[in-house]
């Protein structure tokens, strides 16, 4: 792709390339080595001629932008200017337009590759002691994010039907596969929040190739269907789901394993509309599953009885108490999504086109994995459990040392990393599994009325009133 370069920019590019080549890992080389990033950019076709915002510089700036509380492009450019000044160089044009164009040139697959690379690297290096019953557990959950109300976003990710035109925001559905031990994102799928074949189950099926034989999938009742359990079981993958609300749990039938713990046989339902006939014929007509009922005795819990379905049939290896404990850890997926949407600010996306929206989501997930990878490394070096460490505390430690990491030499960074990892390891969350808190907010919102008509109509009404 050709780009015009003015004489002023050519002079700046010449000056930036003089002297020693800058260390372009921006302080995160311990998590994502520059050579790995360079290979990903080359394989995904992120190559353009030498300008100020090279693919490497653009990607690093984009990643730090998603890690920072101020996610604006202007702040990202100021961050680049500050880094260049530490190298004895100056950014002649501090406008954000060139950086925005560079982000647009970045292939859409690059952020997803970064997310998968960091996540898989951390997942494979997880300690054996962090596993559940020596099994790899992957939790699945979905959520929705809103974005800028533009015609392009509305066309691909339409708003809810319950909202009047001009008053709602485009919505995208996101399904994420987490590593339960470390919390990193291993896979993700994005789709519209409404329409046929846009549900969480459909998006999750598109991620099945990323699951490995021997994995245990942990999810809520939304994923508990005969066909999904049977097809995952056919791939050598076990499941632990909450029983779907439309299925009744009758402990008077089946092979008893213990109190409110039994093996039952399910019969294949009729072929659903989304499944072709050939696939339907390959699914077994019967399926053995284990059903167990967990009674919650802790005060303050809304749910008093939880009925769980699993394909882990051996009660001697996987006891009822162990499975109940595992299903309780499913809540980590909710907390992880909260970290992504609230702590990293992905609840409301800024980008105005669907392609850039997907890049923003992918790069935010990559940034999330950076923090989780740091937490896993701190846990390993300081004999901690990753799930007992604070995500927000780890992010604060990283951002607190960010400027020093970007500007320091490789020797000094080793010393900085020791301090950062030690601080992350010491920032443990409180052991409060049975904490009781009301699901309500004390602080009231500002007393402004809701916008009940499109903004342009409201603006015209104000002009007429004045």
Secondary structure, DSSP 8 states (H G I E B T S, - for coil): ------HHHHHHHHHHTSSS---TTTT-TTTS-HHHHHHHHHHTT----S-SS-HHHHHHHHHHHHHSS---HHHHHHHHHHHHHHTT---S---SHHHHHHHHHS-HHHHHHHHHHHHHHHHHT--GGGSBTTB-EEEEEEEEEE----HHHHHHS---TTS-TTTS--EEEEEEEEETTT--EEEEEEEESSSTT-SHHHHHHTTGGG--TT-EEEE-GGG--HHHHHHHHHTT-EEEEE--TTS---TTSSEEEETTEEEEEEE-----TTS-HHHHHHS-SEEEEEEEEEE--STT-S--EEEEEES---TTTS-HHHHHHHHHTTHHHHHHHHIIIIIS--SB---SSHHHHHHHHHHHHHHHHHHHHHHHHHHHHTT--GGGB-HHHHHHHHHHTHHHHHHS-HHHHHHHHHHHHHHHHH-B----TT----S---S---------S-HHHHHHHHHHH-
